[in-house]
Amino acid sequence: MKFTEILEDFVFLFYPNYCRGCSESLVKGEKIICTRCMLDLPKSNYHLERDNPFYLKFSGRIPVKFVMTLFKFVKQGKVQHLLHALKYKNQPEIGVQLGRVYGADLVNEKYKDQFDVIVPVPLHESKKRKRGYNQSEEFGKGLSEVLEIPCTEKFLKRTRATSTQTKKSKLNRWENVSEVFEVEQKEELKGKRILLVDDVVTTGATLEACGQKLLEAGCGDVSIACIAATQ
Ligand SMILES: [Zn+2]
């Protein structure tokens, strides 16, 4: 037994890991989310079907290569519980783990060489400072580990903090987000195949605005991957 394994067992003994989905203890070999929860979670499997409903949502609006989401979003369900904890309960590790899970699915389906760089939908700097992390970036980090490509926030910045979007009409939301993103390091971005990532998608206006900015700046192409999308 290696020293690091002994240390891991020791830490596990005093700080038992618990599942972020059901709060049961994790057994050795499980990470962040237990096997039972993983089997329970409603995978969308959109990566198996190019013309999936999520792809069709974007394809009429901006040119996109692949559009996919790990889960279907079910209100009050485990997915909502995990996404809430990721965003508001200081549990960035949920995002990283879900990124690893989706990364493994994508590698199995030969997506590994389809992208050059992962770009998370940015938070405004002040919001990121307050939360301590960007939940979309955490998801990107997990994907990055498995796809073995970098995940970076350097290309896309949110220049203004937007007001809460829940009560606005679709048109207002678009106006609200279309001018808040800016591309940086354009020279390096040129020709790059981007995997744009976000946590949960509702209207898609934010992703559309980000994708458009990246395309205008001369990236090669844009694909989208999210943790969940509302139906
Ligand atoms: Zn569980």
Boltz pocket constraint, residues with backbone or C-beta under 6 A from the ligand:
constraints:
  - pocket:
      binder: B
      contacts: [[A, 19], [A, 20], [A, 21], [A, 22], [A, 23], [A, 24], [A, 33], [A, 34], [A, 35], [A, 36], [A, 37], [A, 38]]
      max_distance: 6.0
